[in-house]
Amino acid sequence: MTVREFDTHQGIYSFEITNFNAALHSHPAVEIIVATEGSFSTLTSDSNHADITFAVIDTNVPHKVLADGCQLRLLMVEHQDSWIKAALAQYKISIKNGVYIENSANDRLALLEYLEQAARQVNATKTYDERVNVCLDFLENQDIEYNSMIKVLQDKTHLSESRLSHLFKENVGISLKKYRAWCRLKKTIALVLENHDSLFSASLSCGFYDQAHFSKTFKERLGISPSEVYNSRTLQE
């Protein structure tokens, strides 16, 4: 796996991957996948598509990707759902039931590269309820014990814990606790890329309890185990 870009501020994550087989996973980012050589398959709870060359998967949609003998470009864009979907609509691409696929030979690499470049120019301000934006800014910049975090966020948003939890999930699609783990995962990967630390030592620095906790979160959000990425020395810039 080659990491082309990993920008946690803009929420833009770009990769080149060969022979990618991801178990069922989901993440709070729109995912665009292009086969640059060969074809791949996707599986969701509502659909199963084989021999495809292009897919768009909506945020928080559980899915598998099977790409034996295939080279992929993969782009994940976070917190820009409306903009991404409007841009895709210009190309007559509409996400239905959480996924859009093509199995034709259309060249979609140019579209992926356009979206990747344009996403950098989009205002990084998140378009959720302002109280949710406050929570996201805190989660992405602070990491404290969970109960203390909830109290801080209650003070910042003037909401009860139940109302805060409901509003956050309604806007972002996952719970505060799961998004907190997602933030820790992003910080871990960024630390590895910046400082060349091991994934395990970086994960401890970013708040994971132990290797099992980190590995579980990694696979739930990315579909592969940390060892498949790092021990094989495929995680690189």
N, C-alpha and C positions, 0 to 999 in steps of 0.2 A: 504494500500500500504506500503510495506516494501522497503526501499531504501538500497540496498546491497552495491552500490558504486555510488558516484556522484563526478567524477573527471573532473573539468572543464579544467584543464591543458592538460590532455591526451584526453579529449573528450570521456570519457567512462561513461555511465549511465546505471546502472543495477537495476532491480526492481523485486519484487514478488507481484503479484496482484491477488485478488479474485473478481469475479463478476465485470469485467471491461467492461464498455460500453462507448466507445469513439466516439463522433460525428466526422464529417469530419474535418480533420486537416492535417497538414504537418509540417515537420521539416528538417533542413539540417543535418540529420544523418541517416545512414543506421539502420534499425530496424529489429531485429530478435526476433520472438515470438515463444515460445514453450508452449504447454498445458501440464502441469504436472498432471492434472486431468480434465477429460471432454474434450470438444472440443469448438471451437469458429468459428466465421464467420468474413470475411473481405469484404469490398466493396471499389472499386476504380471506376474511371470514365470508365475504360475499362473492369472490371471484378467484379464478385460477387461469392464468394466461401463460402459455408456453411459446417459445421461439419469437420473442419480441425484441425490438431494438430501441424502444423509447418508452419510458414510464414516468408519470408524475404521481406521487403518493402524498396525500394530504397529511396535515399534522395529526399526531396521536392515533393514526390508523395502524393497528397491528398487521404486520406483513412479513413474508419471507421473500428472499431474493436468492435464486439459484443460478450461478453463472460459471459453470465448469467450462474451461476452454474459451473463455470470453474475456475481452478487455473492456472495462467500463470507465466512463467519466461520471462522477457522482457529485451533485451539488445539493447542499442542505442550506436552507435560508430560514432563519428564525424571526418571529415577530413581524413579518411582512406579508402575511397571508393575503390581505386585500390587494396589495400592490402586485404580488406575484400572479394572482388569479386574473387580475385585470390585464396584465401584460400577456399572459397565456391566451386570454380571450381574443386578443388581436390576431392570434394565429389559429383561431377557431378551435382552441383546446379548452375543454370544459371538464372539470373534475366531477364525476358522478359516483356516488357510493364510495367516495374516498380515494378513487384511483382513475387515472387515464392511461391507456396503453396504445401503442402502435406496433404492428408487426411487419410494416412495409419497410422499404429500403430508403425512406426519406432521410435526408441528412439533417439531424436535429442537433448536431454538435454546435453548429453556429448559433442556434437558439440558446443552448445552454451557456455558451460563452457570452452571448449578449446579456442574458439574465444575470450572470455572475458579475459582469462589469457594471451593469445598470444598478444592481443591488448596492454597490459601493457608493453610488451617488444619491441614493434615497436617504431622506432624513432618518436618522437612527431612532428618533423619538417614537416610542411605542404607542399604538393607537387603541389601547384598551381603556377601560374606566380608569380615571386618574388615580384612584386609590389602589388599583391593581398595579399601575405603573410604579407607584411608590414602593409596593412590595417587591416588584421585580428588581428595581434599582438596589434595594437593600439586600436581597438574596444574592445578587451578582457581585456585590462588593463587601458583604459582611458574612461571617459564618460563626454563629454562636449556638449554644445549646438550644434544642428545639422549643422547649417551653418558654425560655427567655425570649427567643425570637418571636414567638406568638405574642407575648406581652408587648414587645417593642412595636410590632406591626399594629396591634390594637391601638396603642397610643398614637401612632402615626396616622391611622385611618379613621379613628373614632368609631370602630365597628366592634361588635361582639365577636367572639371566636367563631361561632357557627356561621354568622353572616359573612365574616371575612373569608372563611373557608369556601363557602358557597359561591361568593362573588369571584374569587380567584379561579376556581375550577370552571365556572361558567365562562370566563373570559379566555383563559389559557388552555383549558381542556384537560389538565391534570391537577392533582392536589398540590398544596403547598409543600408537603413532605416530599413528594416525588420530584417536584421542580427543584427543591433544595438539593436532592441527590444528583439531578441533571447538572446543576451548576457546579457541584463538586467534581463531576466527571469531566466537564469542559475544562475546569481549572487544572485538573490533573494532566490532561492531554497537553494543554498549553504549556505547563511547566516542563513536561518531558521534551517538547519541541524546542523550548527556549533554552533550557539548562542541560538537556541530555541526561536527566536523571532517569533511574529505572521507574517503570510504571508503579511498582509497589511502593517505593519510598516516596514518590510524588503523591500517591493516593493518601498515604498517612499524613503528609503535610497539608493535604486539602480536606481533611476531616473524616475520611473513611475509618471505620473502627479496625478493620483487619482485612486480610487478603480476600477472604470469602465474601465479605460485604462489598468490596470493590468489584470483584469478579461478577457477582450477581447483578449489580447495577450496570456494569459494562455490557453484559450480554442482553439484559432487558432493553437497553436503549439502542445498542448497535448491532445486536444479533450474532455476534461472534465473541469468543473468549479473549481476554487480554493476551494470553499466550499465543494465540493465532496471529496477533498483530505484532507483538513486541519480541517474543522469544525467537520468532523466525526472522527477526531483523528486517521486517518489511515496513515498519513505521519510520518514515524519513521525510525530510523536506526536499 
